[in-house]
Amino acid sequence: MFGDKPVNLVDVGLVMQVLVPIWPTKAETASRLRGRIEAILDWATVRGYRSGENPARWRGHLEALLPLRTKVRKVRHHPALPYLELPPFVKRLRESDAVAGRV
């Protein structure tokens, strides 16, 4: 979306074009992407490549345009391992070649 566009031409509309398609299905990824865009635009502002408000800022800005991540997609947690099954599980884990078993 950004292509060869100079950072001083990045506006809210362009940021929204990037975020809106993935916000409903990949909210965590979209949130991280928004944060990276914000950091790049902050850097560009400090270096004098752009001026004005950061169009990727969340507080007081994009939060009014995009729903909260928690409202977009319900968080599904994995069920907990029953307490009595924990010792045999840890034993199997330590016997395996997996990286987690070496800790």
CNS distance restraints for C-alpha pairs under 8 A (distance, minus, plus):
assign (resid   1 and name CA) (resid  14 and name CA) 7.31 0.50 0.50
assign (resid   1 and name CA) (resid  17 and name CA) 7.45 0.50 0.50
assign (resid   1 and name CA) (resid  18 and name CA) 6.51 0.50 0.50
assign (resid   2 and name CA) (resid  10 and name CA) 7.62 0.50 0.50
assign (resid   2 and name CA) (resid  14 and name CA) 7.46 0.50 0.50
assign (resid   5 and name CA) (resid   9 and name CA) 6.58 0.50 0.50
assign (resid   5 and name CA) (resid  10 and name CA) 7.34 0.50 0.50
assign (resid   6 and name CA) (resid  10 and name CA) 7.16 0.50 0.50
assign (resid   7 and name CA) (resid  41 and name CA) 6.96 0.50 0.50
assign (resid   7 and name CA) (resid  44 and name CA) 7.07 0.50 0.50
assign (resid   7 and name CA) (resid  49 and name CA) 6.84 0.50 0.50
assign (resid   7 and name CA) (resid  50 and name CA) 6.49 0.50 0.50
assign (resid   8 and name CA) (resid  49 and name CA) 6.33 0.50 0.50
assign (resid   8 and name CA) (resid  50 and name CA) 4.52 0.50 0.50
assign (resid   8 and name CA) (resid  51 and name CA) 7.19 0.50 0.50
assign (resid  10 and name CA) (resid  14 and name CA) 6.16 0.50 0.50
assign (resid  10 and name CA) (resid  15 and name CA) 7.27 0.50 0.50
assign (resid  10 and name CA) (resid  55 and name CA) 7.50 0.50 0.50
assign (resid  11 and name CA) (resid  15 and name CA) 6.39 0.50 0.50
assign (resid  11 and name CA) (resid  55 and name CA) 5.50 0.50 0.50
assign (resid  12 and name CA) (resid  16 and name CA) 6.02 0.50 0.50
assign (resid  12 and name CA) (resid  55 and name CA) 4.78 0.50 0.50
assign (resid  12 and name CA) (resid  56 and name CA) 6.91 0.50 0.50
assign (resid  13 and name CA) (resid  17 and name CA) 6.20 0.50 0.50
assign (resid  14 and name CA) (resid  18 and name CA) 6.51 0.50 0.50
assign (resid  15 and name CA) (resid  19 and name CA) 6.30 0.50 0.50
assign (resid  15 and name CA) (resid  34 and name CA) 7.92 0.50 0.50
assign (resid  15 and name CA) (resid  55 and name CA) 6.95 0.50 0.50
assign (resid  15 and name CA) (resid  56 and name CA) 6.38 0.50 0.50
assign (resid  16 and name CA) (resid  20 and name CA) 5.55 0.50 0.50
assign (resid  17 and name CA) (resid  21 and name CA) 7.19 0.50 0.50
assign (resid  18 and name CA) (resid  22 and name CA) 7.76 0.50 0.50
assign (resid  19 and name CA) (resid  23 and name CA) 5.72 0.50 0.50
assign (resid  19 and name CA) (resid  30 and name CA) 5.95 0.50 0.50
assign (resid  19 and name CA) (resid  34 and name CA) 7.29 0.50 0.50
assign (resid  20 and name CA) (resid  24 and name CA) 7.49 0.50 0.50
assign (resid  20 and name CA) (resid  66 and name CA) 7.91 0.50 0.50
assign (resid  22 and name CA) (resid  26 and name CA) 5.32 0.50 0.50
assign (resid  22 and name CA) (resid  27 and name CA) 6.74 0.50 0.50
assign (resid  22 and name CA) (resid  30 and name CA) 6.15 0.50 0.50
assign (resid  23 and name CA) (resid  27 and name CA) 4.60 0.50 0.50
assign (resid  23 and name CA) (resid  30 and name CA) 5.56 0.50 0.50
assign (resid  23 and name CA) (resid  31 and name CA) 7.80 0.50 0.50
assign (resid  23 and name CA) (resid  69 and name CA) 7.84 0.50 0.50
assign (resid  23 and name CA) (resid  72 and name CA) 7.77 0.50 0.50
assign (resid  24 and name CA) (resid  72 and name CA) 5.64 0.50 0.50
assign (resid  24 and name CA) (resid  73 and name CA) 6.89 0.50 0.50
assign (resid  25 and name CA) (resid  73 and name CA) 7.41 0.50 0.50
assign (resid  26 and name CA) (resid  30 and name CA) 6.04 0.50 0.50
assign (resid  27 and name CA) (resid  31 and name CA) 5.95 0.50 0.50
assign (resid  27 and name CA) (resid  69 and name CA) 5.68 0.50 0.50
assign (resid  27 and name CA) (resid  72 and name CA) 7.46 0.50 0.50
assign (resid  27 and name CA) (resid  73 and name CA) 7.74 0.50 0.50
assign (resid  28 and name CA) (resid  32 and name CA) 6.29 0.50 0.50
assign (resid  28 and name CA) (resid  69 and name CA) 7.34 0.50 0.50
assign (resid  29 and name CA) (resid  33 and name CA) 6.09 0.50 0.50
assign (resid  30 and name CA) (resid  34 and name CA) 6.05 0.50 0.50
assign (resid  31 and name CA) (resid  35 and name CA) 6.26 0.50 0.50
assign (resid  32 and name CA) (resid  36 and name CA) 6.28 0.50 0.50
assign (resid  33 and name CA) (resid  37 and name CA) 6.19 0.50 0.50
assign (resid  34 and name CA) (resid  38 and name CA) 6.09 0.50 0.50
assign (resid  34 and name CA) (resid  56 and name CA) 6.10 0.50 0.50
assign (resid  34 and name CA) (resid  57 and name CA) 7.99 0.50 0.50
assign (resid  35 and name CA) (resid  39 and name CA) 6.18 0.50 0.50
assign (resid  35 and name CA) (resid  56 and name CA) 7.37 0.50 0.50
assign (resid  35 and name CA) (resid  57 and name CA) 7.86 0.50 0.50
assign (resid  36 and name CA) (resid  40 and name CA) 6.21 0.50 0.50
assign (resid  37 and name CA) (resid  41 and name CA) 6.15 0.50 0.50
assign (resid  37 and name CA) (resid  56 and name CA) 6.33 0.50 0.50
assign (resid  38 and name CA) (resid  42 and name CA) 6.03 0.50 0.50
assign (resid  38 and name CA) (resid  54 and name CA) 6.68 0.50 0.50
assign (resid  38 and name CA) (resid  55 and name CA) 7.52 0.50 0.50
assign (resid  38 and name CA) (resid  56 and name CA) 4.85 0.50 0.50
assign (resid  38 and name CA) (resid  57 and name CA) 5.94 0.50 0.50
assign (resid  39 and name CA) (resid  43 and name CA) 6.16 0.50 0.50
assign (resid  40 and name CA) (resid  44 and name CA) 6.18 0.50 0.50
assign (resid  41 and name CA) (resid  45 and name CA) 6.12 0.50 0.50
assign (resid  41 and name CA) (resid  50 and name CA) 7.84 0.50 0.50
assign (resid  41 and name CA) (resid  54 and name CA) 6.45 0.50 0.50
assign (resid  41 and name CA) (resid  56 and name CA) 7.87 0.50 0.50
assign (resid  42 and name CA) (resid  46 and name CA) 6.30 0.50 0.50
assign (resid  42 and name CA) (resid  54 and name CA) 6.78 0.50 0.50
assign (resid  43 and name CA) (resid  47 and name CA) 6.18 0.50 0.50
assign (resid  44 and name CA) (resid  48 and name CA) 6.14 0.50 0.50
assign (resid  44 and name CA) (resid  49 and name CA) 5.03 0.50 0.50
assign (resid  44 and name CA) (resid  50 and name CA) 5.95 0.50 0.50
assign (resid  45 and name CA) (resid  49 and name CA) 5.69 0.50 0.50
assign (resid  45 and name CA) (resid  50 and name CA) 4.82 0.50 0.50
assign (resid  45 and name CA) (resid  51 and name CA) 5.55 0.50 0.50
assign (resid  45 and name CA) (resid  52 and name CA) 7.83 0.50 0.50
assign (resid  55 and name CA) (resid  61 and name CA) 7.58 0.50 0.50
assign (resid  55 and name CA) (resid  62 and name CA) 7.78 0.50 0.50
assign (resid  56 and name CA) (resid  61 and name CA) 7.84 0.50 0.50
assign (resid  56 and name CA) (resid  62 and name CA) 6.79 0.50 0.50
assign (resid  57 and name CA) (resid  61 and name CA) 5.97 0.50 0.50
assign (resid  57 and name CA) (resid  62 and name CA) 6.27 0.50 0.50
assign (resid  58 and name CA) (resid  62 and name CA) 4.70 0.50 0.50
assign (resid  58 and name CA) (resid  63 and name CA) 5.34 0.50 0.50
assign (resid  59 and name CA) (resid  63 and name CA) 6.01 0.50 0.50
assign (resid  60 and name CA) (resid  64 and name CA) 6.89 0.50 0.50
assign (resid  61 and name CA) (resid  65 and name CA) 7.28 0.50 0.50
assign (resid  62 and name CA) (resid  66 and name CA) 5.97 0.50 0.50
assign (resid  63 and name CA) (resid  67 and name CA) 6.81 0.50 0.50
assign (resid  63 and name CA) (resid  68 and name CA) 7.17 0.50 0.50
assign (resid  67 and name CA) (resid  71 and name CA) 6.36 0.50 0.50
assign (resid  67 and name CA) (resid  72 and name CA) 6.50 0.50 0.50
assign (resid  68 and name CA) (resid  72 and name CA) 6.51 0.50 0.50
assign (resid  69 and name CA) (resid  73 and name CA) 6.73 0.50 0.50
assign (resid  70 and name CA) (resid  74 and name CA) 6.43 0.50 0.50
assign (resid  70 and name CA) (resid  75 and name CA) 7.24 0.50 0.50
assign (resid  81 and name CA) (resid  85 and name CA) 6.72 0.50 0.50
assign (resid  81 and name CA) (resid  86 and name CA) 6.78 0.50 0.50
assign (resid  82 and name CA) (resid  86 and name CA) 6.79 0.50 0.50
assign (resid  85 and name CA) (resid  89 and name CA) 6.29 0.50 0.50
assign (resid  86 and name CA) (resid  90 and name CA) 6.15 0.50 0.50
assign (resid  87 and name CA) (resid  91 and name CA) 6.21 0.50 0.50
assign (resid  88 and name CA) (resid  92 and name CA) 6.22 0.50 0.50
assign (resid  89 and name CA) (resid  93 and name CA) 6.10 0.50 0.50
assign (resid  90 and name CA) (resid  94 and name CA) 6.13 0.50 0.50
assign (resid  90 and name CA) (resid 101 and name CA) 8.00 0.50 0.50
assign (resid  91 and name CA) (resid  95 and name CA) 6.32 0.50 0.50
assign (resid  92 and name CA) (resid  96 and name CA) 6.30 0.50 0.50
assign (resid  93 and name CA) (resid  98 and name CA) 7.43 0.50 0.50
assign (resid  93 and name CA) (resid 100 and name CA) 7.23 0.50 0.50
assign (resid  93 and name CA) (resid 101 and name CA) 4.85 0.50 0.50
assign (resid  94 and name CA) (resid 100 and name CA) 7.86 0.50 0.50
assign (resid  94 and name CA) (resid 101 and name CA) 4.20 0.50 0.50
assign (resid  94 and name CA) (resid 102 and name CA) 6.38 0.50 0.50
assign (resid  95 and name CA) (resid 101 and name CA) 6.89 0.50 0.50
assign (resid  96 and name CA) (resid 101 and name CA) 6.13 0.50 0.50
assign (resid  97 and name CA) (resid 101 and name CA) 6.74 0.50 0.50
assign (resid  97 and name CA) (resid 102 and name CA) 7.76 0.50 0.50
assign (resid  98 and name CA) (resid 102 and name CA) 7.10 0.50 0.50
assign (resid  99 and name CA) (resid 103 and name CA) 7.28 0.50 0.50
